Amino acid sequence: MGKVFVTKPTPEKENKFGRLFGFVCFDILHPANEAFTNLIIDEIKNNYYSSRNLKTFSKNDNSSPSFDLDSAAILEKSLKKTNKRISDFLENQNIAFHIEKIHAVVGVIKNTKLTFSISGNVDVLLLQHQSNGLYRIINITEDSKDNQDANPLSFFSQTLSGKISSLDYTFFISGNILDYMSLERIKNIITQDSIHDASSMMKKILKKIEKKSVFGGILTSQETLEDMTVEKNIETIKTFNYQKAASQDSMGELVSTERKTEKLLTSSTTFSFKKLVNILSSLITREKQNTRDTKKEKPRPQELNTSEPKKESTLKKRPTKLFSIKETTQEVKKYMNALKYAGRKAYGSKAVSDSVKAVRKKSFSFSKYFSRLSLKNKFILSGVFLFFVLFLFFTAKTFIGNEQNTTEKNLNEIVQEILQKKDAATAALIYNDGQSARVSLNQAQEIIDDLPEKYKNNSRISEINIEIEEMMEDLRNITSLPDPIMLANFGNLNPNIDPSPLLVQHNNILYTQGRDNGIFYTYDTDTRVISSISLTESEIPDFKLGQSWDENRILFIAENNDIYFFNSETSSLNEVTLNIPLNADIRSFDIFNKQLYILDSANNQIKKYTLSQEGFVKYTDWISDNTVDLTDAADMAIDGNIYLLKENGDLEVLSRGEKINTYKNVVDPPLLSPTKIDTQDTLNDIYILDPKSRRVVVLEKNGILIEQYSSPSFDNLLDIVALEDEKRIYILNNSAVMGVPLGQ
């Protein structure tokens, strides 16, 4: 059984709380199913629309026009209570439910925000409206629903939250619907009719499915997920924003650094002057105190002797000296050493060494001069000298500190920029947008690569670099094939074979040619038998390109640009007239709707031919776009559009003679020197051969990477044929035909 619910709150409540929806369905029959369903629905409604939530979750006065409630936080709190109530219900009723057999959705729509939680096997399909009027379909819960815990206390253990758009649809469905309907069919049903008609059509289709379990589903409009995040278990549930959290981390460190910088910048110089003033004040105070002490300790004379000079008596009985010359010299040496170190940093060791020698020469004469000074003058001179030394020392210290803190601040700004790119990639991955994630990660990697060496060795930069590399490795989708299947080896028929760089699929047979003797070698994909065809013509040209023309004929182009029909029934070869400029450089050709398209890179044109009795004589120049450059074209393939593969790995899409799209850097690691591309109107994807990196790359026709196949055995990749109905790629490598199962 199953039950769908959509609340109808009052306009006031809907404005404040939003609208609840959901469903509960079971894969098992149990007497308590209905009671369990009603329990969930009633608990969610009562907890969510509780008046207590007005006080707890409101950010403003609820009488204010700007009053707002955090619908995600309210739903999370309600789910926690509901989980506890479910656990109590099962325990009190002594019911043994298989939690994994229960599938449920609870969600809320409030203005432009959607929040929901799922339990069990539920698919949530987002149909995201694109700028060109088409829809992109995303299975939001594809990766998250497998990690749920079959525990009543965490029945609703994950939430997803995000903004919504009026042109999008969201489809909640249980029962493994994707086993019975393709994503494309679901998208067409939902987007081509009204939401009511689409819902009715889906019900009819689901009823025809022979399956014992019940399908539960809700189709909603005005749904999009701009910042969808999977939460932790419900006990600590909260909406998590990757980018905001990372930004707060980075800003926190930056603020801390700025505080440290401010402290160093504002205190060092100030402290040096304060310290100097305190020292001088202390010395003056001590001088005054010593003078007073001397006067106090002076014995009162019995009789005043006016003939004895007072000055001589006072000087002889002075009890202490102001300070020790030795101690002062030691202090000065310490500061001089600091200045010496700072000077070496700024001016080099030699300049400082010469300066020190000059100072030492003068030191002896200065000592004599200093010893002849009176105590008061010694005090003044020492104070001035100490002031000067301290001033230089603390100025140098401040300068060095400022430079260090500026470096630290710059590093944190760089870290923040890298993390922003990394977080953007994380957000893109939530939408299964691998291409955007790859672009953001490449930008982050470029920032790291351009850093000075002093930053690259920083521990935090190294950690982030490792994380980025791990994310990039996941996005590469590389399948390693240590020992790919060898289906045929033409070397068994001719040990000295020199195969042409072509593999032509004609009916159920694959053809290539030996350039050493002109013999055709074939492999029957049905019987798996290899054979050879020796032609009776006296001179057989070496062929570089070939395509199947019709049921009986294959069209070949020779190295000298001559064109031939090979009849597979009679094993005969006939030359056909081809009207082509003498300087033509034919890089590729393809056949579409019985018309021949030849890529002539020398004349920067794709020529379109129609076969007549005279041969391929009349043609039209297909390209009308002056921005199209064929000088670096490696190959092309046609499915109605023309897909142009460039030697640098770029992929350009042409339609009606105009360039409509260019896909750059769609593969990581980048393509080194791709040579062949294969697609047709009967194929869903694009297949690219990159011999230098020993890879076969599979792309969607919109440039999104699907898979990469790599093998050390791919040591001389020559050509490729993809047969999606057989779910296999055939590859000509040296003289062998290898098979790679698609989707492996």
Steps between C-alpha positions, in 0.01 A plus 500: 500500500599864474371844585579846360430816698509869413394742774261786440588752771330833538645779283657651811669173601608426144660843477693444825571127497458390140323189381578145616485203264614141491411135465552170680487159328596144587655202323344270763148443627448547873193572712671806647584663165209742512559594864870551430422722199251712693748533786766647270260739327336620822831542684654702216195725465460563873870559563556716195200730532538533877455855628813456713705514182395861450698601806791259458584545134378846409774752422274806525190609682222279361277799462752669272450493122855368472427215737668180388535143627783261431299218341803271474578530871135438593483190280821367648369542853172336401683204344697445821180482700336277240794258508466472876127445470552226237745320727261521796209378288686192376624421851166549677302308238765227491511522120785351298512711184760464227592866487673454164165393353339836583546789258404852596546866409424805713557846360399863523478774238521855630520786252821431306637230728460123494604272787435126514615172653471146366506153651536173315521459124382835363623672186482879483527621142561867432403629156702817479396758243785616275542835326430344159154382607611139549508305824789329670412202720693425820453211743566693822493201736699263280802497733337578835222245542734200523653626825187497714493320833213256568440642845166643622680779682645615168207412275537839335877530512578739214361829381551695182429870469519763230333778306226446240416642162159525339609327176636180658335175609584251774380139489504291822446130427560168680517146367810509276315674217827538310498122449188543285525846345793697361583849625436635152147357492421640845627841392288500183184402685540766768616795289282459193162499680337690784591379846155347541515313166855389569396361840210310343725358228758383756227325701381312193850387415579391857177298523608292199826399667481143628643554846363397836619800696322835506637809323477823694558826322455877498555729202544867586563815300698807607792276618870555449804428719768763478702406805393145589695338784472161672486529876629287786277280709187658639620540859731773390320598183567840354522662160862494388636747249839389365602834363390700804672264742824503306481876470450536875802277560714707271372832632552387856864435433531825310349700787735326743794584279389862471477529877849361540623734229334798664662411832844479345454812293365722778699382797861447397607856430285644776647258745855587401444870569315429825773266609765755416314776684455272800871416502602866481240595764628225723859617459406859578300389803789292624734796450274726703454235766874443525552870540243519780647194669842657488373810666323298770805289575736798518609548870411832657827687584564601860618836389450667174833531332457769239852459378436145372338483157163314500533372144809293577335344806181409307678335212724291720210360700263415204393142594399348162551542127213526255553171317771259399678566173553123464130425536408774255752369249352149525150632437624702206670191357173309509317768304794538262484126425130533422570796272783307341264209418235735359764679295626179347147422393455841343844586357710181491777361718792688340354846549426427865843346556673811359287723719582298811873524428475876466315524831765290674777735378329793659405316817842535671528876453138537602567305823776746592274791424216349702721432806602870521138618518333600822242263647213727398621519140557126495141454610364733229715347225409146604133590502515652152693203368261253662204693359650484153578125521156413635334713236688322220440157651125536547461668162673202335293258708177674399597497133581127506181425697288698256648310209434165666142590583436633151622164368269315739206719403565447129518125555162495672347699217638248251371210710158660508497539121600135452234382745234702319583313178500168685164577661355598163607158371335331799177688434509402130543134593180516705321568171701224326662775291842346455605741226451812715671326792795413278533861382499632860757243613725580204483869593595415859788287376624782276508735800712249693733439202564876465592545868859587599698214646479645852120456486495162326685343793241627747331208679149633446556555129634144476192360676261690272699387196460136605124547549465659156697217340271243666192680369653521153577128505134423576390724213733341247289182482797299377453125460832321483512192277815304587418228246230605248329229297675420170227391258715455189865518400560549130865430568405133508413531129801716413782531753643796305173691470518880492137597575342817362366745762138409425236263634173498302182337625292366210197290593640266768859500372798721591747584220858624496779486241859389499708775342784258430294292254162675449306203644180567696473329839159439657350400833143370522351628829233227492710192423828648635684372194790690341580477130674683216390623158754519219399733218560420133598854401864538406557818696317541827539838670563550868182622663493748787123547554190288454123503568212269422293646210212252463428131556749383239759776469772661709646837400880531538731801451862428412811679616511690167134615548359263238164350598378141451193285555566151637220251430480255789289254297739471205822602681569748221648849510385783271642852485252791503557854377549753780508870421745637756765778484852376428633649822226341711597346835224250579515441875164326535175417328158374606171400341158628604172454311686362194709814476876513527668758727876551455714702744762691301730672751718660229204698365330535842175353373267204533378406153159337460457261203208316345578184299412515131575276202824690448601448863547760772529797270270773623547636848408794719710667766322405821675737746377860498647607835829691464599417858529128426864393469574158350879528483537308827204263449577135577170332409125554473177304551141576399161432656319796339742735672870476421733431794845635425789353702803729529859385545516680838199304629233770454164390363301735276137445400386634162144527372390623156845634432526697826690431822247458784717369781859446610596264782844566649679310774216249534740219585747468785781423448482703176502321166855499368451445128163346410469343155153347456142582594193280451132583532188462287132583517452144633749555785426687822859592583834607349809278498853646470834326450812653663799276413766699688323459834379147411140595563152465359274783620119489506307830509140602492414706193486811722866452590453340843748225585352152549795262518866455411657164415874467536734206451874444464406266214373799297848560361400588141134602478394538135120519476178446692148373430227529766195271493271607782237236419769239572626709796854471369780711353722343234855635487769438241832492686797399284375189317249398768132576551425554869161519668404724791156443658313829537420598857774278644 
